[in-house]
């Protein structure tokens, strides 16, 4: 039986960066998704917020999986940043002001 090769520090940092991106960045993107959907829907405020939250609950695991699907940790962060900018822009166009 062969001995396992030691894992490099660079690889460990890349996995850590992707994990932080998946948790923190995924949460941020899902919050912006909830806001954008809630403001874009022509429904009463309570119904729009509920539907936006349910859709955002689907967006969080998709964003997290995308972080580990990306070729590099930089691409994972860049993808989250692009998604966040697009969703924030959609929310602003729909009338949301932070």
PAROTI-289198 format. One line per 2 residues: number of its first residue (from 1); their letters; for each residue x, y, z of C-alpha. Coordinates in nm, 4 decimals. Layout:
N
NUM> a> X:Y:Z  ...
REM end
This chain:
98
1> xx> 0.0000:0.0000:0.0000  0.1295:0.3451:-0.0952
3> xx> 0.1739:0.6263:0.1480  -0.0540:0.9261:0.0967
5> xx> 0.1114:1.2382:-0.0380  0.1112:1.5343:0.1993
7> xx> -0.1272:1.8134:0.1061  0.0373:2.1492:0.0366
9> xx> -0.0406:2.4659:0.2261  -0.1417:2.6356:-0.0979
11> xx> -0.4094:2.3728:-0.1593  -0.5374:2.4040:0.1958
13> xx> -0.5625:2.7832:0.1621  -0.7493:2.7456:-0.1670
15> xx> -1.0019:2.5143:-0.0033  -1.0349:2.7524:0.2915
17> xx> -1.0929:3.0441:0.0548  -1.3606:2.8516:-0.1342
19> xx> -1.5269:2.7533:0.1922  -1.5383:3.1138:0.3111
21> xx> -1.6677:3.2198:-0.0301  -1.9362:2.9524:-0.0187
23> xx> -2.0558:3.0479:0.3293  -2.0129:3.4257:0.3427
25> xx> -2.0413:3.5054:-0.0263  -2.3268:3.2609:-0.0768
27> xx> -2.5147:3.4222:0.2108  -2.4598:3.7695:0.0667
29> xx> -2.5746:3.6652:-0.2788  -2.8823:3.4900:-0.1397
31> xx> -2.9765:3.7999:0.0626  -2.9450:4.0179:-0.2465
33> xx> -3.1488:3.7626:-0.4409  -3.4262:3.7811:-0.1805
35> xx> -3.4236:4.1610:-0.1915  -3.4212:4.1789:-0.5710
37> xx> -3.7037:3.9279:-0.6106  -3.9141:4.0881:-0.3362
39> xx> -3.8810:4.4330:-0.4900  -3.9363:4.3146:-0.8458
41> xx> -4.2580:4.1228:-0.7794  -4.5833:4.3167:-0.8204
43> xx> -4.7376:4.1681:-0.5051  -4.8179:4.2965:-0.1572
45> xx> -4.5087:4.3472:0.0549  -4.5601:4.0419:0.2789
47> xx> -4.6201:3.8002:-0.0088  -4.3286:3.9357:-0.2115
49> xx> -4.0951:3.9036:0.0885  -4.2048:3.5460:0.1510
51> xx> -4.1580:3.4431:-0.2115  -3.8226:3.6242:-0.2290
53> xx> -3.7025:3.4429:0.0820  -3.8087:3.1031:-0.0512
55> xx> -3.6279:3.1657:-0.3803  -3.3190:3.2848:-0.1907
57> xx> -3.3174:2.9571:0.0029  -3.2617:2.7877:-0.3329
59> xx> -2.9945:3.0404:-0.4299  -2.7665:2.9746:-0.1319
61> xx> -2.6790:2.6116:-0.2119  -2.6430:2.6959:-0.5808
63> xx> -2.3941:2.9722:-0.4962  -2.2067:2.7407:-0.2602
65> xx> -2.1837:2.4649:-0.5207  -2.0655:2.7171:-0.7790
67> xx> -1.7778:2.8129:-0.5473  -1.6474:2.4570:-0.5531
69> xx> -1.7231:2.4101:-0.9221  -1.5028:2.7060:-1.0210
71> xx> -1.1510:2.6222:-1.1377  -0.9802:2.8555:-0.8908
73> xx> -1.0696:3.0320:-0.5684  -1.0303:3.3657:-0.7468
75> xx> -1.2935:3.2655:-1.0021  -1.5249:3.1615:-0.7201
77> xx> -1.4931:3.5037:-0.5574  -1.5234:3.6802:-0.8933
79> xx> -1.8393:3.4884:-0.9788  -1.9949:3.5805:-0.6453
81> xx> -1.8991:3.9458:-0.6927  -2.0528:3.9551:-1.0400
83> xx> -2.3715:3.7897:-0.9160  -2.3907:4.0327:-0.6233
85> xx> -2.3455:4.3344:-0.8495  -2.6119:4.2131:-1.0908
87> xx> -2.8618:4.1405:-0.8140  -2.7916:4.4712:-0.6392
89> xx> -2.8404:4.6522:-0.9700  -3.1697:4.4733:-1.0258
91> xx> -3.2828:4.5641:-0.6759  -3.1882:4.9298:-0.7295
93> xx> -3.3752:4.9400:-1.0600  -3.6791:4.7873:-0.8879
95> xx> -3.6745:5.0664:-0.6273  -3.4752:4.9305:-0.3313
97> xx> -3.2611:5.1780:-0.1411  -3.0392:5.0475:0.1427
REM end
